[in-house]
């Protein structure tokens, strides 16, 4: 039996959190989404909760206090989660942001689509067509 898949979303926008969670449930109702409102909260959770092991981390770029790129660098320093794919989930579609985040270790870059149906299709493609971490 497969372990349930947990996605960890780091995003300060409540509407985006809600859309992401809804789209995830449409992909597969057994998928779980844990949300952190900013990088500080996410880093604290990942550093302190030893039994929290998300299979995927989705990271917004434009957030208060710590930018997503800096957060990505900090996430990559946590040894126990090095194997977990970090997917940038941002309104940006700038080639510079895509190149920089991939150079910093992001596994993929997903631009926030305007429609939940598009997001659902992209998440399904991303999560169902890849071997689990």
GUTOR-542262 format. One record per atom (N, C-alpha, C): residue in three letters; atom name; x, y, z. Coordinates in nm, 4 decimals. Example, Ala and Ser with C-alpha at 12.3 -4.5 7.8 and 13.67 -1.06 7.14 Angstrom:
NODE  Ala  N  1.3190  -0.5690  0.7800
NODE  Ala  CA  1.2300  -0.4500  0.7800
NODE  Ala  C  1.3200  -0.3300  0.7800
NODE  Ser  N  1.2850  -0.2250  0.7080
NODE  Ser  CA  1.3670  -0.1060  0.7140
NODE  Ser  C  1.2900  0.0030  0.7870
# end
This chain:
NODE  Unk  N  0.0834  -0.1189  0.0000
NODE  Unk  CA  0.0000  0.0000  0.0000
NODE  Unk  C  0.0875  0.1247  0.0000
NODE  Unk  N  0.0538  0.2215  -0.0818
NODE  Unk  CA  0.1307  0.3456  -0.0900
NODE  Unk  C  0.0995  0.4374  0.0265
NODE  Unk  N  0.2041  0.5061  0.0724
NODE  Unk  CA  0.1872  0.6082  0.1759
NODE  Unk  C  0.1089  0.7247  0.1160
NODE  Unk  N  0.0252  0.7917  0.1952
NODE  Unk  CA  -0.0425  0.9102  0.1416
NODE  Unk  C  0.0597  1.0192  0.1097
NODE  Unk  N  0.0359  1.0903  0.0013
NODE  Unk  CA  0.1287  1.1944  -0.0432
NODE  Unk  C  0.0914  1.3274  0.0218
NODE  Unk  N  0.1927  1.3934  0.0784
NODE  Unk  CA  0.1743  1.5239  0.1400
NODE  Unk  C  0.2512  1.6283  0.0605
NODE  Unk  N  0.1810  1.7358  0.0238
NODE  Unk  CA  0.2452  1.8500  -0.0399
NODE  Unk  C  0.2507  1.9622  0.0632
NODE  Unk  N  0.3629  2.0314  0.0669
NODE  Unk  CA  0.3818  2.1425  0.1590
NODE  Unk  C  0.3843  2.2701  0.0758
NODE  Unk  N  0.2846  2.3562  0.0946
NODE  Unk  CA  0.2746  2.4815  0.0205
NODE  Unk  C  0.3205  2.5967  0.1088
NODE  Unk  N  0.4179  2.6724  0.0591
NODE  Unk  CA  0.4664  2.7903  0.1302
NODE  Unk  C  0.4235  2.9112  0.0474
NODE  Unk  N  0.3184  2.9791  0.0935
NODE  Unk  CA  0.2585  3.0887  0.0173
NODE  Unk  C  0.1826  3.1797  0.1137
NODE  Unk  N  0.2022  3.3104  0.1010
NODE  Unk  CA  0.1385  3.4046  0.1935
NODE  Unk  C  -0.0018  3.4469  0.1506
NODE  Unk  N  -0.0455  3.4094  0.0314
NODE  Unk  CA  -0.1753  3.4525  -0.0205
NODE  Unk  C  -0.2834  3.3483  0.0097
NODE  Unk  N  -0.3819  3.3859  0.0914
NODE  Unk  CA  -0.4859  3.2914  0.1321
NODE  Unk  C  -0.5678  3.2391  0.0148
NODE  Unk  N  -0.5966  3.3242  -0.0840
NODE  Unk  CA  -0.6720  3.2798  -0.2016
NODE  Unk  C  -0.5930  3.1744  -0.2790
NODE  Unk  N  -0.4632  3.1992  -0.2957
NODE  Unk  CA  -0.3789  3.1015  -0.3662
NODE  Unk  C  -0.3698  2.9700  -0.2883
NODE  Unk  N  -0.3641  2.9794  -0.1563
NODE  Unk  CA  -0.3612  2.8583  -0.0726
NODE  Unk  C  -0.4879  2.7757  -0.0950
NODE  Unk  N  -0.6017  2.8448  -0.0960
NODE  Unk  CA  -0.7297  2.7766  -0.1116
NODE  Unk  C  -0.7424  2.7126  -0.2500
NODE  Unk  N  -0.7058  2.7863  -0.3541
NODE  Unk  CA  -0.7112  2.7323  -0.4903
NODE  Unk  C  -0.6201  2.6116  -0.5056
NODE  Unk  N  -0.4990  2.6217  -0.4513
NODE  Unk  CA  -0.4027  2.5121  -0.4611
NODE  Unk  C  -0.4582  2.3871  -0.3926
NODE  Unk  N  -0.5117  2.4040  -0.2727
NODE  Unk  CA  -0.5662  2.2907  -0.1966
NODE  Unk  C  -0.6840  2.2276  -0.2705
NODE  Unk  N  -0.7723  2.3102  -0.3256
NODE  Unk  CA  -0.8860  2.2583  -0.4030
NODE  Unk  C  -0.8394  2.1808  -0.5259
NODE  Unk  N  -0.7437  2.2367  -0.5981
NODE  Unk  CA  -0.6916  2.1701  -0.7181
NODE  Unk  C  -0.6263  2.0371  -0.6819
NODE  Unk  N  -0.5537  2.0351  -0.5713
NODE  Unk  CA  -0.4880  1.9128  -0.5262
NODE  Unk  C  -0.5902  1.8035  -0.4969
NODE  Unk  N  -0.6982  1.8410  -0.4300
NODE  Unk  CA  -0.8046  1.7443  -0.3977
NODE  Unk  C  -0.8737  1.6927  -0.5243
NODE  Unk  N  -0.8808  1.7777  -0.6285
NODE  Unk  CA  -0.9394  1.7332  -0.7553
NODE  Unk  C  -0.8476  1.6333  -0.8261
NODE  Unk  N  -0.7170  1.6510  -0.8099
NODE  Unk  CA  -0.6205  1.5580  -0.8695
NODE  Unk  C  -0.6368  1.4207  -0.8051
NODE  Unk  N  -0.6404  1.4199  -0.6719
NODE  Unk  CA  -0.6541  1.2945  -0.5976
NODE  Unk  C  -0.6984  1.3300  -0.4555
NODE  Unk  N  -0.8176  1.2867  -0.4153
NODE  Unk  CA  -0.8685  1.3214  -0.2821
NODE  Unk  C  -0.7799  1.2738  -0.1671
NODE  Unk  N  -0.6912  1.1774  -0.1927
NODE  Unk  CA  -0.6044  1.1286  -0.0847
NODE  Unk  C  -0.4817  1.2181  -0.0634
NODE  Unk  N  -0.4566  1.3116  -0.1558
NODE  Unk  CA  -0.3430  1.4031  -0.1399
NODE  Unk  C  -0.3702  1.4995  -0.0256
NODE  Unk  N  -0.2673  1.5255  0.0534
NODE  Unk  CA  -0.2787  1.6166  0.1663
NODE  Unk  C  -0.1975  1.7417  0.1376
NODE  Unk  N  -0.2491  1.8559  0.1798
NODE  Unk  CA  -0.1751  1.9808  0.1640
NODE  Unk  C  -0.1572  2.0460  0.3003
NODE  Unk  N  -0.0328  2.0695  0.3374
NODE  Unk  CA  0.0001  2.1434  0.4585
NODE  Unk  C  0.0485  2.2796  0.4118
NODE  Unk  N  0.0019  2.3860  0.4770
NODE  Unk  CA  0.0331  2.5215  0.4326
NODE  Unk  C  0.1117  2.5983  0.5386
NODE  Unk  N  0.2109  2.6732  0.4915
NODE  Unk  CA  0.2819  2.7699  0.5764
NODE  Unk  C  0.2627  2.9062  0.5118
NODE  Unk  N  0.2354  3.0075  0.5948
NODE  Unk  CA  0.2077  3.1418  0.5432
NODE  Unk  C  0.3320  3.2205  0.5025
NODE  Unk  N  0.4485  3.1755  0.5467
NODE  Unk  CA  0.5718  3.2432  0.5055
NODE  Unk  C  0.6906  3.1494  0.5260
NODE  Unk  N  0.8063  3.1954  0.4802
NODE  Unk  CA  0.9271  3.1125  0.4845
NODE  Unk  C  0.9716  3.0819  0.6266
NODE  Unk  N  0.9595  3.1803  0.7144
NODE  Unk  CA  1.0001  3.1585  0.8534
NODE  Unk  C  0.9228  3.0456  0.9175
NODE  Unk  N  0.7919  3.0470  0.8982
NODE  Unk  CA  0.7044  2.9421  0.9524
NODE  Unk  C  0.7407  2.8056  0.8914
NODE  Unk  N  0.7651  2.8036  0.7609
NODE  Unk  CA  0.7992  2.6789  0.6911
NODE  Unk  C  0.9322  2.6212  0.7400
NODE  Unk  N  1.0316  2.7074  0.7488
NODE  Unk  CA  1.1638  2.6613  0.7930
NODE  Unk  C  1.1582  2.6091  0.9362
NODE  Unk  N  1.0846  2.6784  1.0216
NODE  Unk  CA  1.0698  2.6353  1.1610
NODE  Unk  C  1.0057  2.4956  1.1660
NODE  Unk  N  0.8983  2.4765  1.0897
NODE  Unk  CA  0.8281  2.3485  1.0875
NODE  Unk  C  0.9211  2.2367  1.0391
NODE  Unk  N  0.9932  2.2617  0.9307
NODE  Unk  CA  1.0808  2.1585  0.8736
NODE  Unk  C  1.2015  2.1293  0.9622
NODE  Unk  N  1.2489  2.2285  1.0345
NODE  Unk  CA  1.3646  2.2081  1.1225
NODE  Unk  C  1.3264  2.1420  1.2546
NODE  Unk  N  1.2058  2.1697  1.3035
NODE  Unk  CA  1.1684  2.1228  1.4377
NODE  Unk  C  1.0816  1.9980  1.4393
NODE  Unk  N  1.0019  1.9770  1.3357
NODE  Unk  CA  0.9126  1.8607  1.3357
NODE  Unk  C  0.9769  1.7462  1.2578
NODE  Unk  N  1.0503  1.6635  1.3313
NODE  Unk  CA  1.1273  1.5547  1.2706
NODE  Unk  C  1.0422  1.4560  1.1905
NODE  Unk  N  0.9134  1.4370  1.2292
NODE  Unk  CA  0.8326  1.3416  1.1530
NODE  Unk  C  0.7481  1.4063  1.0455
NODE  Unk  N  0.7746  1.5315  1.0127
NODE  Unk  CA  0.7059  1.5950  0.9009
NODE  Unk  C  0.7906  1.5745  0.7751
NODE  Unk  N  0.7388  1.4899  0.6853
NODE  Unk  CA  0.8119  1.4533  0.5633
NODE  Unk  C  0.7243  1.4733  0.4401
NODE  Unk  N  0.7104  1.5949  0.3902
NODE  Unk  CA  0.6309  1.6114  0.2683
NODE  Unk  C  0.7029  1.5470  0.1491
NODE  Unk  N  0.6259  1.4993  0.0529
NODE  Unk  CA  0.6870  1.4418  -0.0675
NODE  Unk  C  0.7224  1.5508  -0.1686
NODE  Unk  N  0.6518  1.6640  -0.1599
NODE  Unk  CA  0.6758  1.7776  -0.2491
NODE  Unk  C  0.6629  1.9064  -0.1699
NODE  Unk  N  0.7469  2.0051  -0.2056
NODE  Unk  CA  0.7358  2.1384  -0.1468
NODE  Unk  C  0.7089  2.2361  -0.2611
NODE  Unk  N  0.6024  2.3148  -0.2459
NODE  Unk  CA  0.5683  2.4185  -0.3427
NODE  Unk  C  0.5968  2.5526  -0.2764
NODE  Unk  N  0.6754  2.6361  -0.3430
NODE  Unk  CA  0.7265  2.7589  -0.2826
NODE  Unk  C  0.6964  2.8815  -0.3681
NODE  Unk  N  0.6258  2.9769  -0.3098
NODE  Unk  CA  0.5988  3.1044  -0.3765
NODE  Unk  C  0.7261  3.1893  -0.3714
NODE  Unk  N  0.7442  3.2764  -0.4697
NODE  Unk  CA  0.8622  3.3633  -0.4708
NODE  Unk  C  0.8402  3.4947  -0.3979
NODE  Unk  N  0.7279  3.5609  -0.4250
NODE  Unk  CA  0.7056  3.6957  -0.3730
NODE  Unk  C  0.6305  3.6915  -0.2404
NODE  Unk  N  0.7078  3.6951  -0.1325
NODE  Unk  CA  0.6498  3.6919  0.0018
NODE  Unk  C  0.7178  3.7953  0.0902
NODE  Unk  N  0.6463  3.8396  0.1937
NODE  Unk  CA  0.7076  3.9362  0.2861
NODE  Unk  C  0.8172  3.8696  0.3703
NODE  Unk  N  0.9017  3.9488  0.4283
NODE  Unk  CA  1.0107  3.9086  0.5172
NODE  Unk  C  1.1223  3.8339  0.4443
NODE  Unk  N  1.0951  3.7170  0.3879
NODE  Unk  CA  1.1995  3.6440  0.3168
NODE  Unk  C  1.1482  3.6059  0.1777
NODE  Unk  N  1.2222  3.6464  0.0753
NODE  Unk  CA  1.1867  3.6151  -0.0634
NODE  Unk  C  1.2010  3.4645  -0.0875
NODE  Unk  N  1.1245  3.4134  -0.1803
NODE  Unk  CA  1.1268  3.2709  -0.2111
NODE  Unk  C  1.2639  3.2163  -0.2496
NODE  Unk  N  1.3434  3.2972  -0.3203
NODE  Unk  CA  1.4776  3.2506  -0.3600
NODE  Unk  C  1.5655  3.2287  -0.2370
NODE  Unk  N  1.5586  3.3209  -0.1418
NODE  Unk  CA  1.6356  3.3054  -0.0176
NODE  Unk  C  1.5844  3.1843  0.0606
NODE  Unk  N  1.4525  3.1679  0.0614
NODE  Unk  CA  1.3922  3.0537  0.1298
NODE  Unk  C  1.4399  2.9226  0.0663
NODE  Unk  N  1.4468  2.9189  -0.0666
NODE  Unk  CA  1.4949  2.7991  -0.1374
NODE  Unk  C  1.6369  2.7644  -0.0930
NODE  Unk  N  1.7220  2.8652  -0.0814
NODE  Unk  CA  1.8598  2.8437  -0.0346
NODE  Unk  C  1.8589  2.7834  0.1059
NODE  Unk  N  1.7747  2.8386  0.1936
NODE  Unk  CA  1.7665  2.7889  0.3317
NODE  Unk  C  1.7099  2.6471  0.3366
NODE  Unk  N  1.6095  2.6189  0.2554
NODE  Unk  CA  1.5516  2.4834  0.2511
NODE  Unk  C  1.6568  2.3810  0.2089
NODE  Unk  N  1.7405  2.4176  0.1141
NODE  Unk  CA  1.8438  2.3266  0.0629
NODE  Unk  C  1.9508  2.2963  0.1687
NODE  Unk  N  1.9573  2.3767  0.2744
NODE  Unk  CA  2.0547  2.3542  0.3825
NODE  Unk  C  2.0065  2.2498  0.4835
NODE  Unk  N  1.8778  2.2136  0.4778
NODE  Unk  CA  1.8226  2.1166  0.5731
NODE  Unk  C  1.8480  1.9763  0.5184
NODE  Unk  N  1.9451  1.9084  0.5771
NODE  Unk  CA  1.9922  1.7809  0.5233
NODE  Unk  C  1.8824  1.6757  0.5066
NODE  Unk  N  1.7920  1.6641  0.6027
NODE  Unk  CA  1.6942  1.5551  0.5974
NODE  Unk  C  1.5897  1.5714  0.4869
NODE  Unk  N  1.5802  1.6902  0.4271
NODE  Unk  CA  1.4813  1.7091  0.3197
NODE  Unk  C  1.5474  1.7339  0.1836
NODE  Unk  N  1.6768  1.7106  0.1729
NODE  Unk  CA  1.7489  1.7388  0.0478
NODE  Unk  C  1.6906  1.6662  -0.0731
NODE  Unk  N  1.6351  1.5486  -0.0516
NODE  Unk  CA  1.5821  1.4677  -0.1626
NODE  Unk  C  1.4420  1.5104  -0.2065
NODE  Unk  N  1.3766  1.5971  -0.1292
NODE  Unk  CA  1.2385  1.6365  -0.1596
NODE  Unk  C  1.2375  1.7414  -0.2713
NODE  Unk  N  1.1632  1.7164  -0.3798
NODE  Unk  CA  1.1576  1.8155  -0.4868
NODE  Unk  C  1.0890  1.9441  -0.4414
NODE  Unk  N  1.1527  2.0569  -0.4714
NODE  Unk  CA  1.0952  2.1876  -0.4408
NODE  Unk  C  1.0535  2.2504  -0.5726
NODE  Unk  N  0.9233  2.2767  -0.5846
NODE  Unk  CA  0.8673  2.3340  -0.7064
NODE  Unk  C  0.8295  2.4791  -0.6777
NODE  Unk  N  0.8835  2.5699  -0.7560
NODE  Unk  CA  0.8480  2.7107  -0.7405
NODE  Unk  C  0.7061  2.7281  -0.7945
NODE  Unk  N  0.6219  2.7949  -0.7155
NODE  Unk  CA  0.4817  2.8174  -0.7513
NODE  Unk  C  0.4582  2.9665  -0.7399
NODE  Unk  N  0.4655  3.0367  -0.8539
NODE  Unk  CA  0.4694  3.1826  -0.8510
NODE  Unk  C  0.3870  3.2453  -0.9627
NODE  Unk  N  0.3498  3.3713  -0.9442
NODE  Unk  CA  0.2849  3.4459  -1.0510
NODE  Unk  C  0.3854  3.4822  -1.1594
NODE  Unk  N  0.5123  3.4770  -1.1275
NODE  Unk  CA  0.6168  3.5114  -1.2236
NODE  Unk  C  0.6273  3.4053  -1.3333
NODE  Unk  N  0.6540  3.4531  -1.4542
NODE  Unk  CA  0.6872  3.3612  -1.5634
NODE  Unk  C  0.8154  3.4105  -1.6303
NODE  Unk  N  0.8883  3.4937  -1.5553
NODE  Unk  CA  1.0123  3.5520  -1.6059
NODE  Unk  C  1.1184  3.4438  -1.6258
NODE  Unk  N  1.1783  3.4359  -1.7459
NODE  Unk  CA  1.2849  3.3367  -1.7683
NODE  Unk  C  1.3977  3.3486  -1.6655
NODE  Unk  N  1.4283  3.4727  -1.6229
NODE  Unk  CA  1.5352  3.4946  -1.5240
NODE  Unk  C  1.5008  3.4236  -1.3915
NODE  Unk  N  1.3746  3.4361  -1.3458
NODE  Unk  CA  1.3333  3.3690  -1.2219
NODE  Unk  C  1.3406  3.2169  -1.2368
NODE  Unk  N  1.2982  3.1671  -1.3512
NODE  Unk  CA  1.3009  3.0222  -1.3759
NODE  Unk  C  1.4446  2.9717  -1.3742
NODE  Unk  N  1.5330  3.0407  -1.4465
NODE  Unk  CA  1.6745  2.9999  -1.4521
NODE  Unk  C  1.7406  3.0076  -1.3147
NODE  Unk  N  1.7190  3.1190  -1.2439
NODE  Unk  CA  1.7832  3.1373  -1.1130
NODE  Unk  C  1.7369  3.0320  -1.0122
NODE  Unk  N  1.6069  3.0063  -1.0075
NODE  Unk  CA  1.5575  2.9099  -0.9083
NODE  Unk  C  1.6025  2.7674  -0.9418
NODE  Unk  N  1.6072  2.7343  -1.0691
NODE  Unk  CA  1.6563  2.6005  -1.1061
NODE  Unk  C  1.8054  2.5876  -1.0726
NODE  Unk  N  1.8811  2.6968  -1.0930
NODE  Unk  CA  2.0235  2.6962  -1.0575
NODE  Unk  C  2.0421  2.6796  -0.9060
NODE  Unk  N  1.9455  2.7297  -0.8280
NODE  Unk  CA  1.9512  2.7175  -0.6814
NODE  Unk  C  1.8998  2.5816  -0.6322
NODE  Unk  N  1.8505  2.4988  -0.7234
NODE  Unk  CA  1.8094  2.3648  -0.6836
NODE  Unk  C  1.6614  2.3338  -0.6931
NODE  Unk  N  1.5816  2.4256  -0.7476
NODE  Unk  CA  1.4389  2.3959  -0.7637
NODE  Unk  C  1.4226  2.2843  -0.8666
NODE  Unk  N  1.3303  2.1922  -0.8389
NODE  Unk  CA  1.3071  2.0803  -0.9295
NODE  Unk  C  1.2242  2.1227  -1.0504
NODE  Unk  N  1.1386  2.2227  -1.0310
NODE  Unk  CA  1.0505  2.2656  -1.1386
NODE  Unk  C  0.9983  2.4053  -1.1078
NODE  Unk  N  0.9305  2.4653  -1.2043
NODE  Unk  CA  0.8753  2.5998  -1.1905
NODE  Unk  C  0.7352  2.5978  -1.2464
NODE  Unk  N  0.6378  2.6313  -1.1637
NODE  Unk  CA  0.4977  2.6309  -1.2034
NODE  Unk  C  0.4426  2.7725  -1.1872
NODE  Unk  N  0.4093  2.8351  -1.3005
NODE  Unk  CA  0.3483  2.9678  -1.2949
NODE  Unk  C  0.2022  2.9522  -1.2561
NODE  Unk  N  0.1578  3.0345  -1.1599
NODE  Unk  CA  0.0186  3.0261  -1.1128
NODE  Unk  C  -0.0764  3.0581  -1.2283
NODE  Unk  N  -0.1578  2.9602  -1.2669
NODE  Unk  CA  -0.2517  2.9860  -1.3764
NODE  Unk  C  -0.3771  3.0577  -1.3263
NODE  Unk  N  -0.4492  3.1269  -1.4169
NODE  Unk  CA  -0.5697  3.1995  -1.3750
NODE  Unk  C  -0.6892  3.1081  -1.3456
NODE  Unk  N  -0.6891  2.9878  -1.4008
NODE  Unk  CA  -0.8030  2.8974  -1.3845
NODE  Unk  C  -0.7675  2.7763  -1.2992
NODE  Unk  N  -0.8596  2.7376  -1.2106
NODE  Unk  CA  -0.8355  2.6211  -1.1260
NODE  Unk  C  -0.8253  2.4937  -1.2104
NODE  Unk  N  -0.8970  2.4885  -1.3224
NODE  Unk  CA  -0.8903  2.3703  -1.4093
NODE  Unk  C  -0.7495  2.3542  -1.4670
NODE  Unk  N  -0.6858  2.4653  -1.5025
NODE  Unk  CA  -0.5484  2.4609  -1.5543
NODE  Unk  C  -0.4529  2.4164  -1.4446
NODE  Unk  N  -0.4703  2.4706  -1.3245
NODE  Unk  CA  -0.3864  2.4315  -1.2116
NODE  Unk  C  -0.4032  2.2827  -1.1817
NODE  Unk  N  -0.5256  2.2349  -1.1815
NODE  Unk  CA  -0.5525  2.0933  -1.1555
NODE  Unk  C  -0.4801  2.0056  -1.2583
NODE  Unk  N  -0.4893  2.0422  -1.3852
NODE  Unk  CA  -0.4237  1.9651  -1.4914
NODE  Unk  C  -0.2718  1.9662  -1.4742
NODE  Unk  N  -0.2166  2.0825  -1.4408
NODE  Unk  CA  -0.0704  2.0914  -1.4233
NODE  Unk  C  -0.0230  2.0121  -1.3018
NODE  Unk  N  -0.0990  2.0187  -1.1921
NODE  Unk  CA  -0.0619  1.9417  -1.0728
NODE  Unk  C  -0.0728  1.7919  -1.0999
NODE  Unk  N  -0.1772  1.7519  -1.1722
NODE  Unk  CA  -0.1928  1.6099  -1.2065
NODE  Unk  C  -0.0729  1.5627  -1.2874
NODE  Unk  N  -0.0335  1.6420  -1.3857
NODE  Unk  CA  0.0815  1.6076  -1.4682
NODE  Unk  C  0.2085  1.5987  -1.3843
NODE  Unk  N  0.2266  1.6940  -1.2965
NODE  Unk  CA  0.3462  1.6997  -1.2128
NODE  Unk  C  0.3530  1.5864  -1.1108
NODE  Unk  N  0.2400  1.5607  -1.0432
NODE  Unk  CA  0.2397  1.4656  -0.9320
NODE  Unk  C  0.2132  1.3207  -0.9747
NODE  Unk  N  0.1372  1.2999  -1.0790
NODE  Unk  CA  0.1010  1.1634  -1.1168
NODE  Unk  C  0.1942  1.1020  -1.2200
NODE  Unk  N  0.2719  1.1826  -1.2871
NODE  Unk  CA  0.3604  1.1307  -1.3908
NODE  Unk  C  0.5071  1.1262  -1.3502
NODE  Unk  N  0.5304  1.1384  -1.2193
NODE  Unk  CA  0.6679  1.1351  -1.1683
NODE  Unk  C  0.6794  1.0299  -1.0600
NODE  Unk  N  0.7943  0.9652  -1.0502
NODE  Unk  CA  0.8108  0.8751  -0.9350
NODE  Unk  C  0.8100  0.9564  -0.8072
NODE  Unk  N  0.7478  0.9026  -0.7058
NODE  Unk  CA  0.7410  0.9725  -0.5768
NODE  Unk  C  0.8778  0.9749  -0.5116
NODE  Unk  N  0.9056  1.0827  -0.4390
NODE  Unk  CA  1.0344  1.0980  -0.3699
NODE  Unk  C  1.0462  0.9981  -0.2564
# end
